[in-house]
């Protein structure tokens, strides 16, 4: 690997992989412009890499969403590469992808920056080298544990919360998730009851155990599923549980997407380009960048609007009717229940289910398009945005109808 020499290169270039090998350094245009502008303004006596590492770390501490994160991510590319390259051979039983492991580690830069003070004894590079090695070691241990477990052992080990998260991440409907969760519970109960005390390894249930599992499912489906699902055979239940294991593996050890990957439909733009620039410059170049960012944000907002509109029109007719009565006509749940001659709890449940379908659509879009990690805070923010969108959407529908 060719080491980077100049300061702009150290703080504005990213590793490029090809066939699992280092294939050179690629400049990020925005980071390069920012470094060049600052090098012209700051004294040339302060051009050591350690000076800039400390400088950008201080900026990041006060402005975590600024370009400082991009510069520090670029700076730590080599350190991350060598830490990963050294750690992977320790797990000879795992056929690890170097590029994927690199992305797992480099994604934790914010966490590393939070734990390091480069002005103390340990430099940012030496601290991050140890941190990157620990991160990828933990990830490979988790992968090893998942790979060694067969489908049935994995399903028995899973918590209900983790399985729900995996099924939701796969984009399954609430009704399907309900059936799969009941099948998983019946599998756990039936397997434990029928397991021989002398058995040392978790294997596929035998035919007699599958019959017990099917009996549990067909008994509980009437009381635990809403609406009750039809009866299922042992073969169908086995197929569902194999899918559950597949979704769980994909969720627990997902494929890695690079922040430097091209945007969908925009081959010359990268996800890294969306890092907001909070530095205060008045140059024409900076203004042009701001215009480009505003245009990108506008395009994303339009994508979200189109996504939610399409999802909304594909909801069941009753769900659309409830949303229209609630948001467009401003009726309370009690008033809706009286209008439709149903119970209020049914209105509440169906409204919640409709909102969850829309929330799931926009959450998946955020993961797949802008690669936002879904946390509880992110979900709360998306829920607030969705609520505002619903009010705005149905207000526009009402205004349009009144004009006609």
C-alpha positions, 0 to 999 in steps of 0.5 A: 500500500502506498502511504499518503504524504501530503496533508490534503491527501491524508485528510481528504482521500479514502481507500478504494478496494478492487477484488479484496485488494487495495487499489489506490486513494480516491479524493473526496472533492468537498473535503479536498476543497475544505482542506485547501481553503484552510491551508491557505488561511492557517500558518504554514508552520502548523502543517504536521498531521498531528496538528490537523488531527488535534484540530479536527478532533476539537472541531468535531467535539463542538460540531459533530455533524460538520465536515470534521467527521469526514476529515477524521474518517479519511485520516484514519483509513490507513490505520483501520486498514492495517488493524483489520488486515492484522486481525482477520487472520486470527479467525482462520475458520471465518472466510472474512471479506477484507473490504466488508470488515474494513467498513464495519470498523471504519463506521465506528469512527464517531465512537472512537473519537468520543473515547480518545483525547489526542492531546494526551499521551496516546495519539489518535492513530495509536488509540484508533489502531487498538480500537479498530482491532477490538471492534473487528474482533468482536464482530468476527466473534459474533459472526463465528457464533452465528455461523457455527449455530445451525438454524434450530440452535439459532432460533432457540437462542434468539430472544423475541425482541431480536426476532421481531427486529429481524422480521421488521428489518426484512420488511414483512407485514404485521400479519406475517410477523404475527404468524412467524412469531407464533410459529417460533414460540410453538417451535420453542415450546414443542422442541423443549418438551420433546428433546431427549435429556441425553441429546448433546446437539440441537438438530432439526426436530423429528416428524413427531415433534413437528406434529406437536409444534403444528398442534400448538400452532393450530390451537393458539392461532385462534386466540393469539392472532388477529385476525385468526390465521388458517391452519398450517401444516408441519411443512409450512411451519418448518418453511416459516422457521427456516425463513426466520433463521435466514432473516435473523442471520441477515439482521445480526450480521448485515451486509456492509455498505460503504459511505463512499458508495455512489448514490442510487442513480447518481454515479458521480455522487457519494453518500459522504457528500451529504455531510453538512458543512458548517464552516463559515466561508463566503466564497462563491465556491462555498455558495455553489456547494450549499446550492447543490446540497439544498438541491439534494435535500429537495430531491430526497424530500420528493423521494420520501413524498412519492414513497409515502404517497404510493404506500398510502394508496396501496393500503387497504381501503378501510385504512385509507378511509380511517386516515382520511376521516382522522386527518382530513375531516379532523374527527376524533377516534370516538366520532369515527367509531360512531360514523362507521359503527365499530368499536373505538379500540378497533379504530385505534388499532387500525389507525396504528397499523396504518401508521406503522405501515407508512413508518416501516416504508420510510424507515426502510428507505432511510436504511437503504438509501441514506444508510441511516442506522435505525435507533429509538431516537431515529424512529421517534424523529421519523414518526414526528416527520410522518405525522407532519406529512400526514397532516400536510398531505390530507390538508392539501387533498382537502384544499384541492377538493374545495377548489374543484 
